[in-house]
Amino acid sequence: GSSLVGHIASGAGAVATTVQAKLRERVSVLDFGVDNTGVTTCYTPMKAAWDYCLASGKDLYLPAGTYTITTANNFPFGRVDGSTPTSLLDCLNITVYGDGPNTILQTTTVAGADVLQVNGAKNLHFRNLMLKSTISGTTAGSNGISVTGGYDNVTFENIWCEDLPSLDK
């Protein structure tokens, strides 16, 4: 298997490793069965990918495509239990990243849902993502990014927001 096959990058000072170790350097949401066509809600497999990265300290890659959540949930990065935090969740400097505006995170709900809600987290980074939302009800709007419950060392870089519905009450 791949754990028995050696791999060495070209160039002076390259260190030998296995093909298995090289393949595990990058964690993709597609490895967890996430649908990137926008057809199927991806909350459960996306959360499984996030939980793996949080346990291992690995960055999470979302290849180009459309990722949709159709429940009242946000994308599951950071603290996702909805509680009011008493301390900040250390996200180990994980970066959640995509392929720029070609990686679309969208919520499609009746009552509205923020696309990214960072609740009580520290050491978490987002880059190269497009955020969108649609709502079919009349009770709430949707934020692209919502930061609640405290934060420390949370960064957003190259985030595009488009078609985020607001609601006048």
C-alpha positions in Angstrom: 0.0 0.0 0.0 0.9 3.7 0.0 2.6 3.4 3.4 5.2 1.2 1.8 6.0 3.4 -1.2 8.6 6.1 -0.7 8.3 9.7 -1.8 11.0 12.3 -2.0 10.5 15.8 -3.4 13.1 17.0 -5.9 15.6 19.5 -4.8 18.4 19.9 -2.3 17.5 19.1 1.3 14.3 17.3 0.4 13.3 14.8 3.1 12.1 11.3 2.3 8.6 10.3 3.4 5.9 7.8 2.3 3.2 8.4 -0.4 0.6 7.8 2.4 2.1 10.6 4.6 2.3 12.9 1.6 -1.3 12.3 0.7 -2.4 13.0 4.3 -0.8 16.4 4.4 -3.8 18.0 2.8 -7.3 17.4 4.1 -10.1 18.0 1.6 -13.8 18.1 2.4 -14.3 15.8 -0.5 -12.5 13.0 1.4 -15.5 13.1 3.8 -18.2 12.8 1.1 -19.1 16.4 1.0 -21.1 17.4 -2.1 -19.7 20.3 -3.9 -22.4 20.6 -6.6 -24.8 22.6 -4.4 -27.5 19.9 -4.8 -27.3 18.1 -1.4 -26.9 19.8 2.0 -23.5 19.1 3.3 -23.7 19.9 7.0 -23.0 16.4 8.4 -20.0 15.4 6.3 -18.6 19.0 6.5 -18.8 18.8 10.3 -17.0 15.4 10.1 -14.2 17.0 8.1 -14.0 19.9 10.6 -14.0 17.5 13.6 -11.1 15.6 12.0 -9.1 18.7 11.3 -9.8 20.1 14.8 -8.5 16.8 16.3 -5.4 16.6 14.1 -4.6 20.3 13.7 -4.7 20.1 9.9 -5.9 22.8 7.5 -9.2 22.1 5.7 -9.4 22.6 1.9 -12.7 23.2 0.0 -12.0 22.7 -3.7 -13.9 24.8 -6.2 -17.6 24.1 -6.2 -20.8 25.1 -4.3 -21.4 23.9 -0.8 -25.0 24.3 0.5 -26.5 24.0 3.9 -30.3 24.0 3.9 -31.1 23.9 7.6 -31.0 26.6 10.2 -27.3 25.8 10.8 -24.2 27.8 9.8 -21.2 26.1 8.3 -19.7 24.1 11.2 -16.3 25.8 11.8 -15.3 26.7 15.3 -17.7 26.1 18.3 -20.9 24.8 16.8 -23.0 23.7 19.8 -24.7 27.1 19.9 -23.9 27.6 23.6 -22.7 30.8 25.2 -19.0 30.1 25.6 -17.2 30.3 28.9 -13.9 30.0 27.3 -12.5 30.2 23.7 -12.2 27.0 21.7 -8.6 26.7 20.5 -8.8 25.9 16.8 -5.0 25.2 16.6 -4.4 27.9 13.8 -6.4 25.8 11.3 -7.0 27.5 8.1 -10.3 26.8 6.2 -9.5 27.7 2.6 -10.8 27.4 -0.9 -10.2 28.4 -4.5 -11.3 32.0 -4.2 -14.7 33.0 -5.6 -15.0 29.6 -7.2 -15.5 28.0 -3.8 -19.0 29.1 -2.7 -20.4 28.5 0.7 -24.2 29.2 0.7 -27.0 28.8 3.2 -30.5 28.3 1.8 -33.1 28.5 4.6 -36.6 29.7 5.5 -35.6 31.7 8.6 -32.1 32.9 7.5 -28.7 31.7 8.7 -25.4 33.3 8.9 -23.0 31.6 6.5 -20.0 31.7 8.8 -20.6 32.2 12.5 -17.5 32.1 14.6 -18.7 31.7 18.2 -16.1 31.7 21.0 -13.1 30.6 19.0 -9.4 31.5 18.8 -6.6 30.7 16.4 -8.9 30.1 13.3 -8.4 31.4 9.8 -10.5 31.7 6.7 -9.3 32.5 3.2 -10.3 32.4 -0.5 -14.0 31.8 -0.1 -17.3 33.2 -1.6 -20.3 33.5 0.8 -23.9 33.6 -0.4 -27.3 33.1 1.2 -31.0 32.9 0.2 -34.0 32.9 2.5 -37.6 32.1 1.6 -39.2 33.3 4.8 -39.8 36.8 6.3 -38.5 36.5 9.8 -34.7 37.2 9.5 -31.8 38.0 7.2 -28.5 36.4 6.8 -25.0 37.7 7.6 -22.0 36.5 5.6 -19.8 36.5 8.7 -21.0 36.8 12.3 -18.5 36.8 15.2 -20.0 36.1 18.6 -19.1 34.9 22.1 -15.5 36.4 22.0 -12.6 35.7 19.7 -8.8 35.9 19.6 -6.6 35.5 16.5 -9.4 34.9 14.0 -8.6 36.2 10.5 -10.6 36.5 7.2 -8.6 37.0 4.0 -10.0 37.2 0.5 -13.6 36.6 1.4 -16.2 37.6 -1.2 -19.8 38.2 -0.1 -22.6 38.2 -2.6 -26.4 38.0 -2.6 -26.8 38.2 1.2 -30.4 39.0 1.9 -31.4 41.5 4.5 -34.8 42.1 6.1 -36.4 45.3 7.3 -38.5 44.6 10.4 
